[in-house]
Amino acid sequence: MTHLAEAVLQVTGRGGDRKVPGASRALATVSNGLSKSAVFVFSRDS
C-alpha cells in the first residue's frame, strides 16, 4: 500500500524530500507474490 500512497503524494505535489518536480503521472504496481498483480495509474490535469 505504501507504493500507492507514494504515487498519489508525487502526483499531488506532496512528496516532501522525495518529490519529483513536475510529476503529473505515476504508476504503482502491487503483487501478491504469486501470479496476480495490478497496476494503478494516477494522473492530474496540469
Backbone as ProteinMPNN parsed JSONL, in Angstrom:
{"seq_chain_A": "MTHLAEAVLQVTGRGGDRKVPGASRALATVSNGLSKSAVFVFSRDS", "coords_chain_A": {"N_chain_A": [[0.809, -1.202, 0.0], [2.07, 1.184, 0.496], [3.316, 1.97, -1.853], [1.203, 2.807, -3.436], [0.275, 5.018, -1.976], [2.546, 6.668, -2.07], [2.694, 7.204, -4.825], [0.373, 8.737, -5.198], [1.009, 10.911, -3.537], [3.211, 11.981, -4.938], [2.042, 12.785, -7.397], [0.264, 14.702, -6.53], [1.935, 16.625, -5.631], [2.968, 16.521, -3.061], [5.23, 15.167, -2.126], [7.33, 15.693, -0.425], [10.685, 15.44, 0.706], [11.26, 13.549, -1.203], [10.096, 14.408, -3.495], [9.272, 14.519, -6.913], [10.011, 16.819, -9.228], [7.495, 18.466, -11.048], [5.939, 16.205, -11.544], [3.258, 14.629, -13.07], [2.041, 12.332, -13.611], [1.846, 8.982, -12.391], [2.833, 5.605, -11.81], [1.9, 2.697, -10.062], [2.657, -0.469, -8.845], [1.263, -3.531, -7.683], [1.648, -6.629, -6.149], [0.805, -9.964, -5.252], [2.754, -11.761, -4.822], [2.507, -14.239, -5.951], [0.904, -15.074, -8.678], [-0.833, -13.082, -9.327], [-1.267, -9.673, -10.1], [-1.409, -6.062, -10.118], [-1.738, -2.911, -11.752], [-1.711, 0.492, -11.082], [-2.659, 3.627, -12.276], [-2.037, 6.977, -11.843], [-3.0, 10.304, -12.391], [-2.908, 13.845, -13.038], [-4.516, 16.876, -14.022], [-2.833, 19.448, -15.727]], "CA_chain_A": [[0.0, 0.0, 0.0], [2.891, 2.388, 0.524], [3.583, 2.39, -3.224], [0.033, 3.551, -3.883], [0.282, 6.309, -1.284], [3.656, 7.466, -2.601], [2.311, 7.648, -6.159], [-0.581, 9.832, -5.038], [1.743, 12.059, -2.996], [4.016, 12.561, -6.006], [1.189, 13.435, -8.387], [-0.376, 15.871, -5.917], [2.962, 17.586, -5.249], [3.22, 16.459, -1.621], [6.221, 14.12, -1.911], [8.353, 16.096, 0.542], [12.077, 15.312, 0.264], [11.318, 12.63, -2.343], [9.267, 14.969, -4.556], [9.765, 14.564, -8.285], [9.491, 18.084, -9.756], [6.655, 18.429, -12.238], [5.283, 14.905, -11.763], [1.821, 14.726, -13.311], [1.569, 10.951, -13.753], [2.611, 7.998, -11.626], [2.404, 4.21, -11.873], [2.206, 1.904, -8.873], [2.331, -1.88, -9.049], [1.008, -4.316, -6.48], [1.66, -8.05, -6.45], [0.638, -10.801, -4.068], [3.887, -12.671, -4.75], [2.262, -15.466, -6.711], [0.732, -14.763, -10.098], [-1.743, -11.957, -9.514], [-0.693, -8.348, -9.892], [-2.222, -4.97, -10.641], [-1.047, -1.648, -11.99], [-2.562, 1.654, -10.886], [-2.144, 4.828, -12.933], [-2.568, 8.208, -11.254], [-2.612, 11.479, -13.169], [-3.609, 15.084, -12.725], [-4.524, 17.864, -15.093], [-1.849, 20.496, -15.486]], "C_chain_A": [[0.849, 1.262, 0.0], [3.23, 2.875, -0.875], [2.415, 3.208, -3.776], [0.014, 4.942, -3.262], [1.379, 7.208, -1.838], [3.328, 7.996, -3.991], [1.347, 8.826, -6.084], [0.122, 11.076, -4.506], [2.561, 12.749, -4.083], [3.153, 13.354, -6.986], [0.535, 14.697, -7.815], [0.638, 16.885, -5.406], [3.303, 17.595, -3.777], [4.246, 15.391, -1.256], [7.334, 14.474, -0.933], [9.752, 16.009, -0.043], [12.22, 14.425, -0.973], [10.583, 13.175, -3.568], [9.989, 14.97, -5.903], [9.173, 15.829, -8.911], [8.669, 17.89, -11.026], [5.937, 17.119, -12.495], [3.779, 15.111, -11.958], [1.195, 13.35, -13.527], [2.445, 10.033, -12.922], [1.994, 6.622, -11.816], [2.777, 3.54, -10.558], [1.775, 0.473, -9.153], [2.165, -2.567, -7.708], [0.965, -5.778, -6.901], [1.489, -8.84, -5.162], [1.753, -11.84, -3.947], [3.688, -13.982, -5.495], [2.126, -15.108, -8.182], [-0.153, -13.55, -10.347], [-1.031, -10.639, -9.238], [-1.623, -7.314, -10.516], [-1.341, -3.746, -10.825], [-2.072, -0.532, -11.832], [-1.878, 2.849, -11.547], [-2.843, 6.034, -12.313], [-2.104, 9.364, -12.123], [-3.424, 12.674, -12.678], [-3.544, 16.001, -13.927], [-3.527, 18.949, -14.734], [-2.498, 21.852, -15.376]], "O_chain_A": [[0.389, 2.31, -0.454], [3.415, 4.075, -1.075], [2.62, 4.186, -4.495], [-0.236, 5.93, -3.952], [1.15, 8.398, -2.052], [3.658, 9.141, -4.301], [1.491, 9.8, -6.823], [-0.142, 12.182, -4.978], [2.598, 13.978, -4.14], [3.504, 14.473, -7.359], [0.284, 15.652, -8.55], [0.259, 17.895, -4.814], [3.869, 18.569, -3.281], [4.146, 14.775, -0.195], [8.191, 13.64, -0.643], [9.983, 16.454, -1.167], [13.2, 14.542, -1.709], [10.461, 12.476, -4.574], [11.15, 15.365, -6.01], [7.959, 15.907, -9.105], [9.108, 17.225, -11.964], [5.373, 16.937, -13.574], [3.113, 15.7, -11.106], [-0.026, 13.22, -13.614], [3.641, 10.275, -12.766], [0.779, 6.491, -11.964], [3.85, 3.791, -10.009], [0.67, 0.23, -9.637], [2.833, -2.232, -6.73], [0.324, -6.127, -7.892], [1.973, -8.432, -4.106], [1.704, -12.703, -3.07], [4.635, -14.754, -5.645], [3.126, -14.865, -8.858], [-0.212, -13.047, -11.469], [-0.289, -10.51, -8.265], [-2.495, -7.636, -11.322], [-0.333, -3.574, -10.139], [-3.17, -0.605, -12.384], [-0.674, 3.054, -11.395], [-4.071, 6.104, -12.264], [-0.948, 9.404, -12.544], [-4.453, 12.541, -12.015], [-2.629, 15.912, -14.747], [-3.395, 19.322, -13.568], [-1.81, 22.852, -15.173]]}, "name": "protein", "num_of_chains": 1, "seq": "MTHLAEAVLQVTGRGGDRKVPGASRALATVSNGLSKSAVFVFSRDS"}
